[in-house]
Amino acid sequence: MTDWHNLENKRLLLQETLDSQKSPLERNQLGQFATPTDLACDIVKYGLTQLPTDSKIRFLDPGIGTGSFYSALRKFTKVESIESAVGYEVDEHYAKPAKRLWKRHKLRISISDFTTANARNGSRANFVICNPPYVRHHHIDSEVKPQLQYSTEASCGIRLSGLSGLYCYFLGLSHKWMEDDAIAGWLIPSEFMDVNYGKEIKQYLLSKVTLLHIHRFDPTNSQFDDALVSSAIVWLKKSRPPKNHKVKFTFGGTLQNPTLSREVLPSELVTERKWTRYPKATKASKTNSIVLGDLFSVKRGLATGDNKFFIMERTEIEKRSLPFECFTPVLPSSRYLNKGIIYSDKDGLPKIDKQLFLLNTSLPQEKIQSLYPTLWEYLKTGLTGEKPVASRYLCKTRRVWYEQENRPPPPFLCTYMGRAADKEKPFRFFLNYSNATACNVYLLLYPKKELLELLFENPNMKMDIWKYLNSIEPNELISNGRVYGGGLYKLEPRELQSISAEKLIHKLTRKIKNTQQQLEFI
Ligand SMILES: C[S@@+](CC[C@H](N)C(=O)[O-])C[C@H]1O[C@@H](n2cnc3c(N)ncnc32)[C@H](O)[C@@H]1O
């Protein structure tokens, strides 16, 4: 093992020990999630390629923790190439042991708050690498926030929105610590690329520095823990952009070897509201308006493979003495729902006349055989006959043939298809308070993170959203969907997602105007 490996192992052990001495809540409050070694190495290695060769390194990490980036720097550079190295760490719990760890090295750790630290002449850096604390705006003290806005504007010339997370202030504040032509790499949440508070960050990146490259990880193929799945690495240079400059957008794979890559003109980025469209998109979206897909992820309901086999009424379950715990309530087709609101009883069952249950278990056959012999007998009937259920296409492609897709109870649903006589509505929306899920005769609307948080704080808003959804003009839905012979209309998830949500946003904004909370996605 090399000296570097020994040192890195020591640091990782220290990190683990220090993390374990804190509760997840405490670590959350200061955004204390360390960068995994491989990622830190990838970032630093790539960053070094952006610096002029043979330049002496003056390194800064404004939220250093135990020093993952400095350690990576030591892996790829000789100690003589490092002229200075400075790290800030506000929490003594990490800072003191880290100081001891790096005692014999060039790294100087200051145990203080980076957001109030002074950038003195001679303390500037040409290589800033940081995974800043991700602390959401409502956890930033309301008295501290104006001060942060003021000092960030003094540093980088941009006044950040009050909805910005702490990481945005770190980015803006570090501007004054950077020498001309300095390179910075920021590992930050990618949400700034789309949400409203990110506007000023994007303005900074396009007007005050040269935005070199944004790499986004593929959340479905995450090599990292949860805290990093939706992260991006933003590379910038403190200089005016050269003529004909293009910004590199990459996605997936690794920083050095991404799955997708595209170069985009800054002039295009100025008008594009959603930067996460890159590198997939070939050109800016026609409309920058907010659509339902910004607020909800829309999914087709469950395709069981054979509703007759997998869905039954309570009487049937009782008659066969099947175990209720292996069933999930499921909504019947919309013709059995004469009201738009599905209320719940104390057990989470929908208060409707036709209650149905979906066989929903992923237990392996041997377990079922020993735990639930009656269910085993029933499943065996799915293996026999002329066209056994188990050999149907959908069932055949599953891990275990009777296991259903994961479709948690959706708070909102829309019928997937319908017929409309003249002015009637072909699609109906439902508000679901029960624990029932639904099959593929419905589209299921799951609020995305920001909306989910808002609804958690303001459960009454579900009703406003449902009323709004039902007030969408039939024509708007029809023109986004498709029509089949005999006036049969269908609406696919993507089509519903592309419907404008501007009015809904205004409605919700009006409602919360007098409360502390604000919508971050507008
Ligand atoms: C996301 S962690 C990254 C730690 C380390 N750089 C790494 O990548 O493993 C952010 C660090 O910033 C520290 N921090 C939070 N607020 C700070 C502040 N105001 N000034 C300096 N450090 C701060 C946290 O204690 C935490 O150690």
Ligand as a Chemical Component Dictionary entry (heavy atoms), coordinates in Angstrom:
data_LIG
# 
_chem_comp.id                   LIG 
_chem_comp.type                 NON-POLYMER 
_chem_comp.pdbx_formal_charge   0 
_chem_comp.three_letter_code    LIG 
# 
loop_
_chem_comp_atom.comp_id 
_chem_comp_atom.atom_id 
_chem_comp_atom.alt_atom_id 
_chem_comp_atom.type_symbol 
_chem_comp_atom.charge 
_chem_comp_atom.model_Cartn_x 
_chem_comp_atom.model_Cartn_y 
_chem_comp_atom.model_Cartn_z 
_chem_comp_atom.pdbx_ordinal 
LIG C1  C1  C 0  -20.935 18.389 2.398 1  
LIG S1  S1  S 1  -19.743 18.460 3.658 2  
LIG C2  C2  C 0  -18.266 18.219 2.746 3  
LIG C3  C3  C 0  -17.087 17.874 3.581 4  
LIG C4  C4  C 0  -15.803 17.570 2.795 5  
LIG N1  N1  N 0  -15.338 18.694 2.025 6  
LIG C5  C5  C 0  -16.042 16.415 1.840 7  
LIG O1  O1  O 0  -16.254 16.669 0.670 8  
LIG O2  O2  O -1 -16.034 15.276 2.282 9  
LIG C6  C6  C 0  -19.755 20.178 4.059 10 
LIG C7  C7  C 0  -18.891 20.580 5.226 11 
LIG O3  O3  O 0  -19.027 21.991 5.433 12 
LIG C8  C8  C 0  -19.061 22.270 6.828 13 
LIG N2  N2  N 0  -19.755 23.532 7.033 14 
LIG C9  C9  C 0  -21.087 23.752 7.177 15 
LIG N3  N3  N 0  -21.329 25.068 7.322 16 
LIG C10 C10 C 0  -20.124 25.683 7.257 17 
LIG C11 C11 C 0  -19.703 27.029 7.352 18 
LIG N4  N4  N 0  -20.596 28.002 7.521 19 
LIG N5  N5  N 0  -18.380 27.312 7.245 20 
LIG C12 C12 C 0  -17.477 26.324 7.066 21 
LIG N6  N6  N 0  -17.810 25.030 6.999 22 
LIG C13 C13 C 0  -19.113 24.705 7.083 23 
LIG C14 C14 C 0  -19.803 21.070 7.414 24 
LIG O4  O4  O 0  -19.538 20.937 8.804 25 
LIG C15 C15 C 0  -19.265 19.932 6.546 26 
LIG O5  O5  O 0  -18.140 19.365 7.145 27 
# 
loop_
_chem_comp_bond.comp_id 
_chem_comp_bond.atom_id_1 
_chem_comp_bond.atom_id_2 
_chem_comp_bond.value_order 
_chem_comp_bond.pdbx_ordinal 
LIG C1  S1  SING 1  
LIG S1  C2  SING 2  
LIG S1  C6  SING 3  
LIG C2  C3  SING 4  
LIG C3  C4  SING 5  
LIG C4  N1  SING 6  
LIG C4  C5  SING 7  
LIG C5  O1  DOUB 8  
LIG C5  O2  SING 9  
LIG C6  C7  SING 10 
LIG C7  O3  SING 11 
LIG C7  C15 SING 12 
LIG O3  C8  SING 13 
LIG C8  N2  SING 14 
LIG C8  C14 SING 15 
LIG N2  C9  SING 16 
LIG N2  C13 SING 17 
LIG C9  N3  DOUB 18 
LIG N3  C10 SING 19 
LIG C10 C11 SING 20 
LIG C10 C13 DOUB 21 
LIG C11 N4  SING 22 
LIG C11 N5  DOUB 23 
LIG N5  C12 SING 24 
LIG C12 N6  DOUB 25 
LIG N6  C13 SING 26 
LIG C14 O4  SING 27 
LIG C14 C15 SING 28 
LIG C15 O5  SING 29 
# 
